[in-house]
Amino acid sequence: MSDRWIRRLSLLLCATSGIFSVLGNLHFLFDSKVANQLAVWLIYDPS
């Protein structure tokens, strides 16, 4: 394996890990928003 391929693979790994971390953060934010909304609905039940 040449150095160029190793560099390319490491760049790809860095990029994918960065994308996954961003997706994870978005997922976490979305989940917490949904959880907050559910809590509000449960606490302030209009019915």
C-alpha positions, 0 to 999 in steps of 0.5 A, spaced: 500 500 500 502 506 498 503 512 502 497 516 498 492 510 499 494 511 506 493 518 506 486 517 502 484 512 507 485 516 513 482 522 510 476 518 509 476 516 516 476 523 519 471 525 514 466 519 516 467 520 523 466 527 523 459 526 519 457 521 524 458 526 530 454 531 527 449 526 525 449 524 532 449 531 535 443 533 531 439 526 533 441 528 540 438 535 539 432 532 536 430 527 541 431 532 547 426 536 543 421 531 542 422 529 549 421 536 552 415 536 548 412 530 550 413 532 557 410 539 556 404 535 553 404 530 559 404 536 564 400 541 561 394 536 559 389 540 556 383 535 556 
